[in-house]
Amino acid sequence: MSSVTDANFQRAVLKSKKPVVVLFTADWCGPCRQVAPRLEGIAQQHPELLGAKLNVDENPATAAKYGIRSLPTMVVFQNGKVAKTITGVKSTTALEKGLVKFMTQAR
């Protein structure tokens, strides 16, 4: 998964031709470290869905803009807009179920 910042968020996420699932995370967030490899695995298996992570402590403007109040939060952006939000630790199966719509639309 690539890392995105306040500076490149528009180019890397909002202007992407593919859906992008962004993991809003922080270094101190243990649950985020559980979710990150699951999300990365899904993104590797489904190239039609891009994965990215954004550190909220280092990039507070983007986190504030999208109302991120709980970590981990995953937000799917499609065509420059929020398409889905998933909050909390989820199993790989639960994440795949939540993201299947975006994995199949782009094929």
Secondary structure, 3 states (H helix, E strand, C coil): CEECCCCCHHHHHHCCCCCEEEEEECCCCHHHHHHHHHHHHHHHHCCCCEEEEEECCCCHHHHHHCCCCCCCEEEEEECCEEEEEEECCCCHHHHHHHHHHHHHHCC
